[in-house]
Amino acid sequence: MTTELPESTCLQRGQTLRMAVDAGFALLVTQGCVNVTAPPSWFGETMFSVKTLLDEGEAFVSERGGWIEVTAQSASRVRALPAPVVSAPVGVSRITRLFQRLIGGAA
């Protein structure tokens, strides 16, 4: 579901980038300062979104999938970081991993 970003994206002060992301999506600020609004969550009957101010060199990692907003506080440049490759343990079939997840065991 993650929206594809070019190598890097430039934002002018006040400009907002909205994008759909998967859980684990990471965004690195390579220049400037941005405010990232995480996908909405529920606390009881109240919906809220966590906002994080990031300066140059800092990264945001989405804990869950959904829509995020990246708002530039100054002229900024951001880029998506590649998702880590998760490999299966050697000798464990996909069916075994699925069964373990269904019964709540380790994958």
Backbone as CSV, one residue per row, in Angstrom:
resi,resn,N_x,N_y,N_z,CA_x,CA_y,CA_z,C_x,C_y,C_z
1,MET,0.808,-1.183,0.000,0.000,0.000,0.000,0.857,1.254,0.000
2,THR,2.130,1.174,0.366,2.959,2.356,0.481,3.055,3.110,-0.838
3,THR,2.817,4.396,-0.777,2.974,5.246,-1.939,4.449,5.309,-2.295
4,GLU,4.750,5.179,-3.574,6.133,5.243,-4.015,6.628,6.687,-3.992
5,LEU,7.794,6.903,-3.416,8.421,8.214,-3.419,9.632,8.166,-4.335
6,PRO,9.932,9.282,-5.011,11.170,9.320,-5.781,12.363,9.277,-4.821
7,GLU,13.569,9.301,-5.366,14.791,9.265,-4.553,14.667,10.184,-3.339
8,SER,14.261,11.429,-3.577,13.992,12.348,-2.471,12.900,13.317,-2.917
9,THR,12.197,13.865,-1.945,11.101,14.785,-2.223,11.373,16.094,-1.500
10,CYS,11.311,17.193,-2.238,11.514,18.520,-1.655,10.166,19.124,-1.300
11,LEU,10.120,19.753,-0.138,8.911,20.447,0.313,9.285,21.865,0.717
12,GLN,8.450,22.821,0.326,8.640,24.204,0.757,7.911,24.409,2.080
13,ARG,8.297,25.432,2.833,7.673,25.703,4.124,6.155,25.772,3.977
14,GLY,5.428,25.016,4.816,3.974,24.992,4.809,3.376,23.966,3.855
15,GLN,4.178,23.404,2.971,3.672,22.409,2.023,3.469,21.077,2.743
16,THR,2.384,20.354,2.389,2.056,19.086,3.036,2.010,17.968,2.008
17,LEU,2.625,16.859,2.360,2.613,15.647,1.550,1.764,14.624,2.292
18,ARG,0.716,14.108,1.639,-0.129,13.073,2.243,0.100,11.793,1.474
19,MET,0.290,10.691,2.209,0.547,9.421,1.538,0.093,8.238,2.367
20,ALA,-0.321,7.175,1.673,-0.720,5.926,2.319,0.537,5.090,2.515
21,VAL,0.693,4.543,3.718,1.884,3.751,4.022,1.502,2.436,4.705
22,ASP,2.398,1.474,4.611,2.260,0.206,5.318,2.912,0.335,6.686
23,ALA,2.579,-0.562,7.590,3.260,-0.614,8.884,4.737,-0.859,8.629
24,GLY,5.587,-0.153,9.357,7.031,-0.308,9.202,7.647,0.654,8.202
25,PHE,6.814,1.457,7.518,7.334,2.438,6.569,8.214,3.428,7.317
26,ALA,9.372,3.772,6.731,10.297,4.710,7.372,10.571,5.890,6.446
27,LEU,10.634,7.084,7.035,10.872,8.323,6.301,12.019,9.053,6.972
28,LEU,13.052,9.424,6.200,14.223,10.122,6.724,14.195,11.571,6.273
29,VAL,14.441,12.492,7.214,14.540,13.912,6.888,16.001,14.188,6.569
30,THR,16.291,14.539,5.315,17.682,14.788,4.917,18.026,16.268,4.932
31,GLN,17.002,17.128,5.015,17.236,18.572,5.092,16.022,19.229,5.707
32,GLY,16.238,20.212,6.570,15.136,20.990,7.122,14.448,20.347,8.311
33,CYS,13.180,20.702,8.484,12.382,20.257,9.628,10.959,19.992,9.151
34,VAL,10.396,18.848,9.545,9.033,18.491,9.150,8.241,18.020,10.361
35,ASN,6.930,18.115,10.250,6.020,17.598,11.259,5.288,16.423,10.617
36,VAL,5.389,15.228,11.202,4.746,14.037,10.653,3.557,13.675,11.527
37,THR,2.394,13.549,10.895,1.181,13.124,11.595,0.951,11.660,11.255
38,ALA,0.997,10.804,12.278,0.861,9.354,12.107,-0.574,8.977,11.746
39,PRO,-0.774,7.755,11.240,-2.136,7.296,10.963,-2.999,7.363,12.228
40,PRO,-4.284,7.644,12.085,-5.159,7.762,13.253,-5.261,6.468,14.060
41,SER,-5.467,6.642,15.362,-5.673,5.523,16.292,-6.902,5.814,17.134
42,TRP,-7.353,4.794,17.832,-8.496,4.951,18.730,-8.061,4.732,20.164
43,PHE,-8.545,5.568,21.061,-8.393,5.390,22.497,-9.799,5.447,23.056
44,GLY,-10.355,4.261,23.340,-11.756,4.197,23.736,-12.614,4.622,22.562
45,GLU,-13.401,5.657,22.744,-14.259,6.158,21.675,-13.692,7.412,21.021
46,THR,-12.433,7.729,21.309,-11.821,8.943,20.793,-10.740,8.616,19.772
47,MET,-10.832,9.230,18.607,-9.817,9.052,17.583,-8.768,10.154,17.746
48,PHE,-7.482,9.780,17.607,-6.418,10.771,17.714,-5.280,10.395,16.764
49,SER,-4.426,11.365,16.474,-3.240,11.144,15.649,-2.044,11.752,16.358
50,VAL,-0.959,11.012,16.411,0.264,11.479,17.051,1.062,12.305,16.044
51,LYS,1.516,13.484,16.478,2.335,14.353,15.629,3.762,14.345,16.167
52,THR,4.718,14.227,15.242,6.124,14.163,15.617,6.907,15.194,14.820
53,LEU,7.645,16.052,15.506,8.488,17.044,14.859,9.859,16.419,14.629
54,LEU,10.305,16.402,13.377,11.586,15.790,13.030,12.516,16.815,12.402
55,ASP,13.749,16.828,12.868,14.778,17.685,12.298,15.652,16.873,11.354
56,GLU,16.534,17.551,10.668,17.454,16.911,9.730,18.190,15.742,10.397
57,GLY,18.199,14.596,9.714,18.884,13.414,10.218,18.007,12.485,11.040
58,GLU,16.796,12.905,11.373,15.891,12.070,12.153,14.944,11.313,11.237
59,ALA,14.432,10.188,11.721,13.555,9.345,10.908,12.250,9.063,11.641
60,PHE,11.215,8.821,10.857,9.904,8.431,11.362,9.629,7.020,10.866
61,VAL,9.156,6.136,11.758,8.760,4.783,11.377,7.299,4.600,11.790
62,SER,6.457,4.260,10.831,5.028,4.092,11.086,4.778,2.753,11.780
63,GLU,4.121,2.791,12.928,3.825,1.563,13.672,2.691,0.775,13.039
64,ARG,1.835,1.456,12.272,0.726,0.776,11.606,0.489,1.446,10.255
65,GLY,-0.204,0.740,9.406,-0.502,1.277,8.088,-1.611,2.310,8.146
66,GLY,-1.684,3.134,7.130,-2.715,4.157,7.044,-2.166,5.383,6.339
67,TRP,-2.843,6.502,6.495,-2.435,7.745,5.862,-1.609,8.582,6.817
68,ILE,-0.472,9.104,6.318,0.340,10.029,7.100,0.374,11.369,6.382
69,GLU,0.702,12.413,7.145,0.901,13.746,6.587,2.287,14.216,6.983
70,VAL,3.019,14.744,6.018,4.345,15.299,6.266,4.256,16.779,5.912
71,THR,4.352,17.653,6.917,4.237,19.092,6.709,5.582,19.754,6.972
72,ALA,6.082,20.494,5.985,7.380,21.157,6.101,7.287,22.384,7.003
73,GLN,8.143,22.444,7.997,8.230,23.602,8.876,9.221,24.619,8.317
74,SER,10.082,24.155,7.412,11.051,24.978,6.690,11.296,24.264,5.364
75,ALA,12.068,24.867,4.476,12.401,24.176,3.224,13.044,22.844,3.611
76,SER,12.477,21.737,3.128,12.896,20.409,3.585,13.044,19.434,2.428
77,ARG,13.763,18.367,2.713,13.905,17.260,1.769,13.757,15.973,2.588
78,VAL,12.899,15.067,2.106,12.671,13.791,2.784,12.830,12.654,1.780
79,ARG,13.100,11.459,2.311,13.147,10.283,1.439,12.719,9.055,2.219
80,ALA,12.088,8.141,1.494,11.651,6.888,2.104,12.849,5.975,2.268
81,LEU,12.897,5.273,3.378,13.958,4.296,3.604,13.454,2.925,3.194
82,PRO,14.317,2.093,2.624,13.867,0.752,2.234,13.442,-0.048,3.458
83,ALA,12.397,-0.841,3.280,11.907,-1.692,4.366,12.912,-2.805,4.614
84,PRO,13.131,-3.175,5.875,14.047,-4.281,6.147,13.508,-5.579,5.569
85,VAL,14.408,-6.391,5.071,14.024,-7.681,4.508,13.903,-8.682,5.643
86,VAL,12.728,-9.274,5.767,12.487,-10.269,6.809,12.549,-11.631,6.149
87,SER,13.492,-12.435,6.606,13.617,-13.762,6.005,13.125,-14.823,6.987
88,ALA,12.633,-15.893,6.428,12.124,-16.998,7.240,13.296,-17.842,7.737
89,PRO,13.152,-18.439,8.909,14.188,-19.345,9.387,14.369,-20.491,8.385
90,VAL,15.600,-20.926,8.258,15.904,-22.009,7.328,15.194,-23.286,7.767
91,GLY,14.567,-23.961,6.816,13.918,-25.237,7.095,12.478,-25.135,7.570
92,VAL,11.926,-23.936,7.636,10.544,-23.764,8.076,9.705,-23.387,6.856
93,SER,8.710,-24.179,6.557,7.882,-23.922,5.380,6.885,-22.803,5.653
94,ARG,6.335,-22.262,4.581,5.336,-21.205,4.706,4.096,-21.727,5.421
95,ILE,3.727,-22.960,5.170,2.553,-23.552,5.820,2.791,-23.652,7.328
96,THR,3.987,-24.057,7.724,4.312,-24.166,9.152,4.241,-22.802,9.821
97,ARG,4.801,-21.771,9.176,4.766,-20.423,9.748,3.328,-19.927,9.875
98,LEU,2.492,-20.176,8.863,1.089,-19.771,8.918,0.372,-20.472,10.069
99,PHE,0.589,-21.767,10.200,-0.036,-22.532,11.281,0.407,-21.992,12.644
100,GLN,1.713,-21.687,12.794,2.220,-21.152,14.060,1.575,-19.812,14.383
101,ARG,1.386,-18.972,13.376,0.736,-17.678,13.622,-0.721,-17.844,14.018
102,LEU,-1.401,-18.809,13.383,-2.809,-19.031,13.704,-3.005,-19.517,15.124
103,ILE,-2.092,-20.339,15.631,-2.251,-20.850,16.990,-1.537,-19.976,18.028
104,GLY,-0.861,-18.907,17.542,-0.253,-17.974,18.472,1.165,-18.302,18.861
105,GLY,1.803,-19.226,18.179,3.187,-19.572,18.473,4.147,-18.648,17.755
106,ALA,5.429,-18.829,17.974,6.456,-18.043,17.309,6.508,-18.392,15.837
107,ALA,6.768,-17.377,15.014,6.836,-17.607,13.552,8.239,-17.848,13.107
